[in-house]
Amino acid sequence: MRSRTAGGADDGTPVRRHTRNGTAVRRRTVAADGGVRALGKCPDVSGGSTADGTPVRLYTCNGTGARRWSYDASTRDLVDTAADKCPDVKDRSSADGAPTQIRSRTGDAGQKWTPHSP
């Protein structure tokens, strides 16, 4: 995951691609329970869908399948465990603000992720 818009942390905030700049708003960490966090929120697949192209947004962590992700440090894969898919920037855009969605795992560089330290 890259980042999201304007630093908002409200439930439903879209996850968007932004260039890293070291600010807290753009920090993604792997928590002690193995889950992924951004400003204390979890990435969520809209509507719990498993379809390619489904948007990713932030929501309060609640343990549901749509908000469970695993991270493999050896491959740098972040995977939505319910769908077995990776976050992916829509249309492979490199533009800041491009929306993030889930896609089938391809190993493509655009699906690789490097978290910050907690």
C-alpha positions in Angstrom: 0.0 0.0 0.0 1.2 3.4 -0.8 -0.8 6.1 1.0 -4.2 7.8 1.0 -5.7 11.2 0.5 -4.9 14.2 2.7 -4.0 12.3 5.8 -7.6 11.5 6.7 -8.2 8.5 9.0 -12.0 8.3 8.9 -13.5 5.0 8.2 -13.9 4.6 4.4 -10.9 6.7 3.5 -9.6 5.4 0.2 -6.1 4.0 0.1 -4.2 5.9 -2.6 -0.7 5.9 -4.1 1.6 8.7 -3.0 5.3 9.2 -3.0 6.9 8.4 0.4 7.9 11.5 2.4 8.4 10.1 5.9 5.3 11.7 7.4 3.2 9.7 9.8 0.3 9.9 7.4 2.1 7.8 4.9 3.4 5.2 7.3 2.3 1.6 7.0 3.4 -0.9 9.7 3.1 -4.5 10.5 1.6 -4.8 14.0 2.6 -7.4 16.6 -0.4 -9.5 15.6 0.9 -9.6 12.0 -1.8 -7.3 10.7 -1.2 -4.2 8.7 -1.9 -0.7 10.1 -2.0 2.9 9.0 -2.8 5.5 11.6 -4.3 2.7 13.7 -6.7 1.6 11.0 -6.7 -1.6 8.8 -6.9 -1.8 5.1 -10.3 -3.0 4.0 -11.6 -4.5 0.8 -14.8 -2.7 -0.1 -17.8 -4.8 0.7 -15.7 -7.8 1.5 -15.4 -8.6 -2.2 -12.8 -10.9 -3.6 -13.1 -9.6 -7.2 -10.1 -8.0 -9.0 -10.5 -4.2 -9.1 -12.3 -3.9 -5.8 -11.2 -0.7 -4.0 -9.1 -0.7 -0.8 -9.9 1.7 2.0 -9.2 2.2 5.7 -11.5 1.1 8.4 -11.4 0.4 12.2 -9.8 -3.0 12.7 -12.4 -5.6 13.7 -10.9 -8.9 12.7 -13.2 -9.5 9.7 -11.8 -11.3 6.6 -11.9 -8.1 4.5 -9.6 -6.5 7.0 -7.1 -9.3 7.4 -3.8 -9.0 5.5 -0.6 -10.9 5.8 2.9 -9.7 5.0 5.7 -11.9 3.8 9.0 -10.0 4.3 11.0 -12.4 2.1 8.9 -11.7 -1.0 7.5 -8.3 0.1 4.0 -9.5 -0.7 1.1 -8.0 1.2 -1.9 -10.3 0.7 -5.6 -9.9 1.5 -6.1 -13.3 3.2 -9.8 -13.6 2.3 -9.2 -13.1 -1.4 -5.6 -14.2 -1.7 -4.9 -11.0 -3.7 -2.5 -8.1 -3.4 -3.1 -4.4 -3.3 -2.4 -2.9 -6.7 -2.5 0.7 -8.0 -5.3 1.0 -10.5 -4.1 1.0 -14.1 -0.5 0.7 -12.9 -0.5 4.4 -12.5 2.5 6.1 -10.9 0.6 9.3 -10.3 0.2 10.5 -6.8 -3.4 10.1 -5.7 -4.1 7.0 -7.9 -6.5 4.6 -6.2 -5.5 1.2 -4.8 -7.5 -1.9 -5.5 -7.0 -5.7 -5.1 -5.6 -7.8 -8.0 -4.6 -11.4 -8.5 -1.0 -11.9 -7.4 1.4 -11.5 -10.2 4.7 -10.8 -8.5 4.8 -7.5 -10.4 6.9 -4.7 -8.8 3.7 -2.6 -8.4 2.4 -5.2 -5.9 5.5 -5.2 -3.7 5.4 -3.4 -0.3 7.9 -2.3 2.2 6.5 -1.4 5.6 7.9 1.1 8.1 9.1 -0.1 11.5 6.3 0.1 14.1 
